[in-house]
Amino acid sequence: MIGLILAGEAVYLLPFAVTRFFRPTVLETFGLSNTELGKAMAVYGIVAMVAYVPGGPLADRFSARKLLALSLWTTAAGGLYMSTLPDHAGSVWLWGFFGVTTILLFWAALIRATRDWGGHDEQGRAFGLLDSGRGVLAAVMASLGAALFAWSFPDGYAAADFAERRQALVLIIHLYTLTTFAAGVFVWFAIPERPAERRWDPHRESVLHHFGRALRLPAVWITAVIVVCAYVAYKGFDNYGLYAVQAFGISEVESARLTAIGAWVRPFAALGFGLLGDRFLVSRMTVLCFALLLASQLLFALLTPAPSLWWVLYANVLLGSTAIFGLRALYYAIFEEAAIPRGIMGTAVGMVSVVGYTPDIFVNYLGGVMLDASPGLGGHQDFFAFQAVFAGLGLAASLVMILYLRRARGMATAPNLG
């Protein structure tokens, strides 16, 4: 589990954490607008969407140990190029490369290995530990990065020139690159090989039949809707720092601290909701998280910021972060509750991910368009309203899942009178 945790977070430090915690400086030093950065990250989403499909059968066929380690090492190689601070065209190629390295060899293998670790009765604990541990690592790296970032400006961020800001960001990228490579080494020695008899054998079952078994399950498609709605909110977390700077007028350094505090919610929310899911059913906790998320997004969409309301900013970031990270511990744990066969787990994850992670394509891009079209508070309010729509859809899909599972359990226990 330690190996899965390290792999699960380290692989996303370079493609996401750098822009999440240091977005204003990334825009300045890379020479990008919000829209241009959104386009580069949209390319990641497009490549990832294609990679999810073959990534599922790969996870059913090969061991997680080899797939995860190779993914981490190739992602670290991309970090070396990232440290050159490429322009718009280079950034597009870079995020496209990350789409291959962090998805094709990685994602389905991680989820399948976690479900195997959790057994039949502790899926909430397994996925809660995974995302909780990932949250601890993310918060540590965010806090370390924020401290290192602040240390780079002894006279304050505002007094620093462009060269000093560039140098500070390169230092952060090097730190994340080294962490990613080291995680790959740890995974190689920590994660055991999966027995050959527990892997999908394409000689005994065709690829089309293997895919078809996953495609015919309604729970797979309901889960896909839940994941896409939850992931829209997770992508929106990247905007908290910029919103705090532009709407509340706090400094870039204080903004990095705020998002780091939000990141520290992750380990507690993920593990807490995971354990609650084992106790009260994962599907019910999913409904609760979406209800909290909807309230949080609507508040920011309607709020008129003022310096005296700084406590509302912090409190609502904490509320939204609790719902966002609680959902991340729940939406794959529901596979066990829905009785998805383990033999097609990787492929089912791939199918869900094709739909579920489409926000990688459109959220950053549309967010950038909204912010550039209505600079300042108006653009941010539009973006939070956009996220609130998906939170409401996720709430509805979670309720549909509960009804479906109740019906499925009723049919399974009904006496056969034939």
C-alpha positions as MATLAB code, in Angstrom:
seq = 'MIGLILAGEAVYLLPFAVTRFFRPTVLETFGLSNTELGKAMAVYGIVAMVAYVPGGPLADRFSARKLLALSLWTTAAGGLYMSTLPDHAGSVWLWGFFGVTTILLFWAALIRATRDWGGHDEQGRAFGLLDSGRGVLAAVMASLGAALFAWSFPDGYAAADFAERRQALVLIIHLYTLTTFAAGVFVWFAIPERPAERRWDPHRESVLHHFGRALRLPAVWITAVIVVCAYVAYKGFDNYGLYAVQAFGISEVESARLTAIGAWVRPFAALGFGLLGDRFLVSRMTVLCFALLLASQLLFALLTPAPSLWWVLYANVLLGSTAIFGLRALYYAIFEEAAIPRGIMGTAVGMVSVVGYTPDIFVNYLGGVMLDASPGLGGHQDFFAFQAVFAGLGLAASLVMILYLRRARGMATAPNLG';
ca = [
       0.000    0.000    0.000;
       2.888    2.396    0.696;
       4.177    1.708   -2.792;
       0.740    2.348   -4.311;
       0.405    5.589   -2.343;
       3.808    6.902   -3.413;
       3.190    5.965   -7.036;
      -0.360    7.323   -7.044;
       0.677   10.817   -6.064;
       4.230   11.181   -7.328;
       3.256   10.496  -10.939;
       0.965   13.560  -10.975;
       3.274   16.070   -9.291;
       4.737   17.329  -12.557;
       1.642   17.491  -14.790;
      -0.678   18.933  -12.126;
       0.898   20.042   -8.826;
       3.214   22.608  -10.424;
       0.319   24.470  -12.036;
      -2.035   23.903   -9.081;
       0.156   25.470   -6.416;
       2.215   27.942   -8.481;
      -0.153   28.846  -11.306;
       0.482   32.651  -11.376;
       4.249   32.080  -11.613;
       3.833   29.307  -14.220;
       1.807   31.662  -16.418;
       4.453   34.369  -16.121;
       7.617   32.294  -16.582;
       6.250   30.005  -19.311;
       4.836   33.076  -21.077;
       1.315   31.636  -21.253;
      -2.199   33.020  -20.896;
      -4.875   31.160  -18.968;
      -6.344   29.994  -22.273;
      -2.987   28.750  -23.617;
      -2.247   26.784  -20.452;
      -5.774   25.408  -20.614;
      -5.150   24.265  -24.213;
      -1.938   22.474  -23.240;
      -3.695   20.675  -20.400;
      -6.619   19.887  -22.711;
      -4.158   18.009  -24.934;
      -3.246   15.950  -21.878;
      -6.914   15.103  -21.471;
      -7.345   14.107  -25.117;
      -4.298   11.828  -25.061;
      -5.344   10.403  -21.704;
      -8.852    9.638  -22.946;
      -7.397    7.548  -25.783;
      -4.864    5.880  -23.466;
      -7.473    4.721  -20.934;
      -8.908    2.167  -23.391;
      -5.775    0.041  -23.985;
      -4.575    0.794  -20.450;
      -7.393   -1.310  -18.948;
      -6.505   -4.611  -20.652;
      -2.806   -3.907  -19.997;
      -3.617   -3.745  -16.273;
      -5.526   -7.044  -16.497;
      -2.649   -8.653  -18.417;
       0.602   -7.408  -16.784;
       1.823   -6.842  -13.220;
       1.295   -3.478  -11.520;
       4.924   -3.446  -10.398;
       6.316   -3.159  -13.925;
       3.626   -0.849  -15.259;
       3.792    1.631  -12.371;
       7.600    1.821  -12.226;
       7.925    2.411  -15.974;
       5.256    5.104  -15.812;
       7.045    6.961  -13.021;
      10.440    6.884  -14.721;
       9.155    8.142  -18.065;
       7.174   10.914  -16.324;
      10.347   12.002  -14.510;
      12.072   12.226  -17.898;
       9.345   14.678  -18.936;
      10.141   16.733  -15.835;
      13.661   17.354  -17.124;
      12.187   18.977  -20.224;
       9.633   20.862  -18.128;
      12.471   22.512  -16.194;
      13.476   24.317  -19.400;
      10.148   26.235  -19.133;
       8.962   25.576  -22.695;
       6.789   27.984  -24.658;
       3.190   27.330  -25.710;
       4.057   24.812  -28.448;
       6.508   22.993  -26.194;
       3.981   22.937  -23.379;
       1.405   21.316  -25.657;
       3.855   18.526  -26.526;
       4.900   18.161  -22.886;
       1.380   17.695  -21.525;
       0.586   15.333  -24.386;
       3.612   13.246  -23.360;
       2.422   13.262  -19.753;
      -0.946   11.985  -20.987;
       0.780    8.828  -22.233;
       3.164    8.250  -19.332;
       0.673    8.815  -16.497;
      -2.316    6.978  -17.990;
      -1.507    4.195  -20.468;
       0.808    2.287  -18.141;
      -0.453    3.603  -14.843;
      -4.040    4.377  -13.958;
      -5.934    1.101  -14.391;
      -2.999   -0.805  -12.874;
      -3.142    1.393   -9.756;
      -6.901    0.963   -9.258;
      -6.853   -2.781   -9.883;
      -3.968   -3.293   -7.432;
      -5.813   -1.259   -4.788;
      -9.009   -3.280   -5.144;
      -7.002   -6.513   -4.868;
      -5.421   -5.203   -1.649;
      -8.809   -4.306   -0.125;
     -10.449   -7.724   -0.458;
     -14.246   -8.015   -0.328;
     -15.153   -6.085    2.838;
     -12.706   -3.177    3.081;
     -12.850   -1.370   -0.232;
     -13.558    1.943    1.497;
     -10.519    1.399    3.703;
      -8.344    0.439    0.732;
      -9.266    3.398   -1.466;
      -9.470    5.675    1.566;
      -5.922    4.741    2.545;
      -4.771    5.183   -1.042;
      -6.145    8.686   -1.428;
      -5.431    9.619    2.178;
      -1.814    8.601    1.762;
      -1.667   10.369   -1.582;
      -3.100   13.407    0.185;
      -0.380   13.328    2.844;
       2.295   13.142    0.171;
       0.594   15.892   -1.861;
       0.287   18.138    1.199;
       3.900   17.509    2.206;
       5.109   18.298   -1.296;
       2.814   21.361   -1.495;
       3.987   22.661    1.872;
       7.619   21.931    1.039;
       7.194   23.585   -2.333;
       5.475   26.632   -0.823;
       8.210   26.969    1.817;
      10.959   26.589   -0.781;
       9.143   29.065   -3.016;
       8.865   31.646   -0.219;
      12.504   31.038    0.803;
      13.563   31.917   -2.741;
      12.330   35.489   -2.198;
      13.985   36.877    0.954;
      12.750   40.379    0.069;
       9.259   39.191   -0.836;
       7.674   37.957   -4.056;
       6.703   41.455   -5.223;
      10.328   42.636   -5.003;
      11.687   39.714   -7.039;
      12.556   40.149  -10.711;
      11.647   37.754  -13.516;
      14.944   35.851  -13.325;
      14.475   35.148   -9.611;
      10.923   33.895  -10.141;
      12.076   31.695  -13.009;
      14.871   30.224  -10.904;
      12.470   29.489   -8.029;
      10.033   27.647  -10.295;
      12.825   25.567  -11.868;
      13.911   24.559   -8.361;
      10.367   23.343   -7.613;
      10.238   21.355  -10.863;
      13.564   19.687  -10.078;
      12.295   18.707   -6.635;
       9.157   17.104   -8.111;
      11.171   15.350  -10.834;
      13.509   13.749   -8.297;
      10.545   12.661   -6.157;
       8.856   11.022   -9.166;
      11.988    9.080  -10.136;
      12.611    7.930   -6.555;
       9.019    6.720   -6.251;
       9.582    4.520   -9.300;
      12.591    2.902   -7.652;
      10.604    2.234   -4.472;
       7.685    0.731   -6.401;
       9.997   -1.643   -8.260;
      11.050   -3.241   -4.972;
       7.863   -2.791   -2.887;
       5.016   -4.112   -5.057;
       4.894   -7.890   -5.594;
       4.241   -9.611   -8.885;
       0.640  -10.683   -9.435;
       0.337  -14.468   -9.962;
      -0.024  -15.406  -13.627;
      -3.301  -17.237  -12.990;
      -4.931  -13.986  -11.820;
      -4.169  -12.163  -15.063;
      -6.296  -11.944  -18.168;
      -5.037  -14.311  -20.865;
      -5.880  -13.052  -24.395;
      -5.392  -16.609  -25.692;
      -8.338  -17.862  -23.622;
     -10.651  -14.840  -24.006;
     -10.724  -12.472  -26.951;
     -10.225   -8.748  -26.539;
     -13.731   -7.979  -27.835;
     -15.368  -10.396  -25.407;
     -13.268   -8.989  -22.559;
     -14.424   -5.435  -23.376;
     -18.002   -6.579  -23.910;
     -18.295   -8.007  -20.391;
     -17.506   -4.560  -18.959;
     -19.637   -2.607  -21.416;
     -22.797   -4.562  -20.555;
     -22.786   -3.597  -16.847;
     -25.060   -0.585  -15.966;
     -23.039    0.094  -12.804;
     -20.002    0.846  -14.956;
     -21.811    3.650  -16.773;
     -23.437    5.127  -13.668;
     -20.018    5.164  -12.034;
     -18.651    6.945  -15.098;
     -21.145    9.800  -14.591;
     -20.256    9.989  -10.890;
     -16.545   10.134  -11.691;
     -16.886   12.832  -14.344;
     -18.857   15.068  -11.960;
     -16.444   14.515   -9.085;
     -13.459   15.115  -11.355;
     -14.821   18.447  -12.578;
     -14.668   19.575   -8.936;
     -11.178   18.141   -8.495;
      -9.953   20.062  -11.539;
     -11.634   23.145  -10.122;
      -9.453   22.853   -7.014;
      -6.629   24.184   -9.210;
      -8.479   27.527   -9.407;
      -8.706   28.209   -5.663;
      -5.313   29.928   -5.530;
      -5.939   32.220   -8.493;
      -9.438   33.019   -7.191;
      -8.007   34.019   -3.807;
      -5.485   36.360   -5.472;
      -7.848   38.003   -7.966;
     -11.066   38.104   -5.918;
      -9.787   38.589   -2.356;
      -6.521   40.347   -3.193;
      -4.194   38.121   -1.168;
      -0.555   37.659   -2.251;
       0.752   34.798   -4.395;
       2.692   33.408   -1.425;
      -0.414   33.463    0.807;
      -2.373   31.911   -2.042;
       0.089   28.997   -2.176;
      -0.351   28.559    1.588;
      -4.162   28.523    1.207;
      -4.105   25.770   -1.419;
      -1.609   23.843    0.692;
      -4.074   24.012    3.612;
      -6.803   22.737    1.279;
      -4.504   19.905    0.250;
      -4.021   18.896    3.904;
      -7.770   18.211    4.109;
      -7.304   15.350    1.657;
      -5.849   12.647    3.955;
      -8.512   13.166    6.615;
     -11.463   13.457    4.214;
     -10.402   10.481    2.082;
      -9.777    8.081    4.955;
     -12.779    9.320    6.927;
     -15.264    8.938    4.090;
     -13.677    5.644    3.057;
     -14.247    4.166    6.518;
     -17.751    5.652    6.644;
     -18.402    4.016    3.288;
     -17.507    0.594    4.695;
     -19.812    1.261    7.642;
     -22.823    2.935    5.974;
     -22.372    1.970    2.277;
     -20.171    3.778   -0.203;
     -23.141    4.855   -2.325;
     -24.731    6.771    0.583;
     -21.519    8.626    1.403;
     -21.207    9.599   -2.253;
     -24.594   11.329   -2.023;
     -23.473   13.222    1.083;
     -20.241   14.409   -0.542;
     -22.009   15.737   -3.628;
     -24.529   17.597   -1.448;
     -21.676   19.328    0.428;
     -19.902   20.084   -2.836;
     -22.996   21.662   -4.391;
     -23.413   23.970   -1.389;
     -19.750   25.016   -1.528;
     -19.727   25.776   -5.261;
     -22.935   27.791   -5.061;
     -21.554   29.891   -2.214;
     -18.506   30.966   -4.224;
     -20.657   31.509   -7.318;
     -22.900   33.977   -5.430;
     -20.492   35.515   -2.894;
     -19.256   39.095   -3.246;
     -15.713   38.956   -1.781;
     -14.476   41.494    0.753;
     -11.281   41.567    2.848;
     -13.377   41.184    6.017;
     -14.736   37.882    4.659;
     -11.329   36.169    4.561;
     -12.691   33.577    7.000;
     -15.433   32.666    4.499;
     -12.749   32.076    1.861;
     -10.823   29.729    4.128;
     -13.903   27.961    5.513;
     -15.421   27.312    2.101;
     -12.133   26.097    0.628;
     -12.014   23.622    3.527;
     -15.645   22.552    2.906;
     -15.134   22.150   -0.829;
     -11.859   20.281   -0.303;
     -13.561   17.892    2.139;
     -16.214   16.981   -0.442;
     -13.744   16.769   -3.344;
     -11.307   14.466   -1.579;
     -14.020   12.427    0.080;
     -15.379   11.585   -3.365;
     -11.954   10.480   -4.564;
     -11.944    7.770   -1.896;
     -15.426    6.564   -2.817;
     -16.083    6.378   -6.523;
     -13.927    3.313   -7.260;
     -14.768    1.629   -3.963;
     -18.331    1.396   -5.277;
     -17.180   -1.269   -7.776;
     -17.197   -3.896   -5.019;
     -20.651   -2.819   -3.819;
     -21.844   -3.134   -7.416;
     -20.226   -6.610   -7.710;
     -18.049   -5.761  -10.740;
     -16.120   -9.011  -11.525;
     -12.447   -8.783  -10.568;
     -11.351  -10.429  -13.796;
     -12.443   -7.368  -15.779;
     -11.551   -4.738  -13.155;
      -8.811   -3.084  -15.186;
     -10.972   -2.940  -18.296;
     -13.951   -1.585  -16.322;
     -11.700    1.131  -14.894;
     -10.585    1.962  -18.433;
     -14.192    2.270  -19.619;
     -15.160    4.471  -16.668;
     -12.066    6.601  -17.129;
     -12.735    7.309  -20.815;
     -15.850    9.186  -19.704;
     -14.892   10.064  -16.137;
     -11.699   11.956  -16.908;
     -12.922   13.964  -19.884;
     -12.723   17.025  -17.570;
      -8.973   16.871  -18.291;
      -9.977   18.005  -21.775;
     -12.481   20.762  -21.104;
     -12.333   22.091  -17.511;
      -9.007   23.942  -17.677;
      -9.731   25.156  -21.186;
     -13.239   26.427  -20.427;
     -12.039   27.831  -17.117;
      -9.318   29.752  -18.931;
     -11.830   31.066  -21.474;
     -14.220   32.187  -18.708;
     -11.459   33.930  -16.762;
     -10.055   35.683  -19.814;
     -13.526   36.699  -21.084;
     -14.551   38.241  -17.727;
     -11.333   39.121  -15.880;
     -11.586   39.258  -12.115;
     -14.552   38.275   -9.974;
     -17.069   37.775  -12.808;
     -15.031   35.085  -14.524;
     -14.495   33.200  -11.274;
     -18.195   33.313  -10.413;
     -19.032   31.923  -13.863;
     -16.529   29.108  -13.306;
     -17.968   28.186   -9.891;
     -21.504   28.195  -11.331;
     -20.278   25.859  -14.078;
     -18.885   23.502  -11.432;
     -22.122   23.673   -9.416;
     -24.055   22.281  -12.402;
     -21.847   19.191  -12.390;
     -22.132   18.837   -8.617;
     -25.911   18.708   -9.002;
     -25.625   16.130  -11.785;
     -23.305   14.035   -9.609;
     -25.827   14.152   -6.769;
     -28.538   12.892   -9.113;
     -26.314   10.099  -10.496;
     -25.445    8.970   -6.961;
     -29.128    8.680   -6.104;
     -29.681    6.654   -9.295;
     -26.837    4.337   -8.243;
     -28.507    3.715   -4.877;
     -31.779    2.821   -6.607;
     -29.982    0.527   -9.059;
     -28.080   -1.294   -6.310;
     -31.245   -1.762   -4.265;
     -32.995   -3.248   -7.283;
     -30.022   -5.493   -8.066;
     -29.876   -6.774   -4.490;
     -33.632   -7.376   -4.529;
     -33.401   -9.420   -7.730;
     -30.467  -11.410   -6.337;
     -32.371  -12.383   -3.165;
     -35.750  -12.959   -4.799;
     -36.878  -16.628   -4.666;
     -36.903  -18.550   -7.935;
     -40.515  -19.623   -8.503;
     -39.963  -20.896  -12.006;
];
